[in-house]
Each structure stands twice: as structure tokens, then as C-alpha cells.
């Protein structure tokens, strides 16, 4: 999933879909200076990563974000956030204790 999002074009496509809700391939292609087949390849990667879904209506392919794929990314990011918040909380506590020790040491010298 994150490999798919690492490409700037694919990330921009996901951002466009998040902003608009849904877009046909033709509208997506118009926003880039690359060929329609290249956009189709980017969309294929996003589909395979389960980040987008496609609905075929007559001759159009309409793309939307896949809520379950986005939820998976959100869960992973939340897990990483909790880990870092815990580490930063411990660092904060350590630094506060060091400041207290330093302050006590300076008072004794006076």
C-alpha cells in the first residue's frame, strides 16, 4: 500500500479522489502531463493495493477511494503514532527529571 503511495503521481491521484469523491479516468488524465496508458497503469497499481475502486458505467471507468484500504492505512498510521507518542512521553519525562536534578545541584552550590 505504501509502495503504491510512494509515487508522486499515484499520491496525487489519491488526493484528487479524496477531494472530489469520484472521478472518471478522463478527468484524472487531464490533470497530468503523461499519457493515458501511463495513468491507467498508475490506477492499476492503486487498485491492486486496494486503495481505489473502479465502477464501469457505459464507456466510462469511474474511480473512488476504497474505504477499507484507506482504513487499513489509517490503522497502521495510528499504531505508529501511538508508539512514537509513548517514546516521546518517556523522553519528556526523562528530560524533566534531568532538569530537576540539574536545578537541585545548582541550589546546593549556592
C-alpha positions as CSV (number, residue, x, y, z in Angstrom):
1,X,0.0,0.0,0.0
2,X,2.7,2.5,1.0
3,X,4.8,1.5,-2.0
4,X,1.9,2.4,-4.2
5,X,1.6,5.8,-2.5
6,X,5.3,6.5,-2.7
7,X,4.9,7.5,-6.3
8,X,4.0,11.2,-6.6
9,X,1.5,10.7,-9.4
10,X,-0.3,8.0,-7.5
11,X,-0.3,10.0,-4.4
12,X,-1.8,13.0,-6.3
13,X,-4.5,10.7,-7.8
14,X,-5.5,9.6,-4.3
15,X,-5.6,13.2,-3.1
16,X,-7.8,14.1,-6.1
17,X,-10.2,11.3,-5.3
18,X,-10.3,12.3,-1.7
19,X,-11.2,15.8,-2.6
20,X,-13.8,15.0,-5.3
21,X,-15.2,11.7,-4.2
22,X,-15.1,10.1,-7.6
23,X,-13.6,10.8,-11.0
24,X,-13.7,9.3,-14.4
25,X,-10.3,8.3,-15.9
26,X,-10.6,11.0,-18.5
27,X,-10.8,13.7,-15.8
28,X,-7.8,12.2,-13.9
29,X,-5.7,12.0,-17.1
30,X,-6.4,15.7,-17.9
31,X,-4.6,16.7,-14.7
32,X,-1.3,15.2,-15.7
33,X,1.3,15.7,-18.4
34,X,1.7,11.9,-19.0
35,X,-0.1,9.5,-21.4
36,X,-3.5,8.0,-20.7
37,X,-1.9,4.5,-20.7
38,X,0.6,5.7,-18.0
39,X,-2.4,6.9,-15.9
40,X,-4.1,3.6,-16.4
41,X,-1.0,1.8,-15.1
42,X,-0.9,4.1,-12.1
43,X,-4.6,3.3,-11.4
44,X,-4.0,-0.4,-11.8
45,X,-1.3,-0.2,-9.1
46,X,-3.7,1.7,-6.8
47,X,-6.4,-0.9,-7.4
48,X,-4.0,-3.8,-6.7
49,X,-3.0,-2.0,-3.5
50,X,-6.8,-1.8,-2.6
51,X,-6.6,2.0,-2.3
52,X,-9.1,2.7,-5.1
53,X,-12.1,1.0,-6.7
54,X,-13.4,1.3,-10.2
55,X,-17.0,1.2,-11.4
56,X,-17.7,0.8,-15.1
57,X,-20.6,2.9,-16.4
58,X,-21.2,2.5,-20.1
59,X,-17.9,3.6,-21.7
60,X,-16.5,5.3,-18.5
61,X,-14.5,4.0,-15.7
62,X,-15.2,5.9,-12.5
63,X,-12.7,5.8,-9.7
64,X,-13.3,6.3,-6.0
65,X,-11.2,5.7,-2.9
66,X,-11.6,2.3,-1.3
67,X,-12.7,2.9,2.3
68,X,-11.4,-0.4,3.6
69,X,-8.0,0.2,2.0
70,X,-7.8,3.7,3.5
71,X,-8.9,2.3,6.9
72,X,-6.0,-0.2,6.8
73,X,-3.6,2.7,6.2
74,X,-5.2,4.7,9.0
75,X,-4.9,1.8,11.4
76,X,-1.2,1.3,10.6
77,X,-0.5,5.1,11.0
78,X,-2.4,5.1,14.3
79,X,-0.3,2.2,15.6
80,X,2.9,4.0,14.6
81,X,1.7,7.3,16.2
82,X,0.9,5.5,19.5
83,X,4.4,4.0,19.5
84,X,6.1,7.4,18.9
85,X,3.8,9.2,21.4
86,X,4.9,6.7,24.0
87,X,8.5,7.2,23.2
88,X,8.2,10.9,23.3
89,X,6.3,10.8,26.6
90,X,9.2,8.8,28.1
91,X,11.7,11.2,26.7
92,X,9.8,14.2,28.1
93,X,9.7,12.5,31.5
94,X,13.4,11.8,31.4
95,X,14.2,15.4,30.4
96,X,12.0,16.8,33.2
97,X,13.8,14.6,35.7
98,X,17.2,15.7,34.4
99,X,16.1,19.4,34.7
100,X,15.0,18.7,38.3
101,X,18.4,17.1,39.1
102,X,20.3,19.9,37.5
103,X,18.2,22.5,39.4
104,X,18.8,20.7,42.7
105,X,22.5,20.6,42.0
106,X,22.7,24.3,41.3
107,X,20.8,25.1,44.5
108,X,23.3,23.1,46.6
109,X,26.2,25.0,45.1
110,X,24.7,28.3,46.2
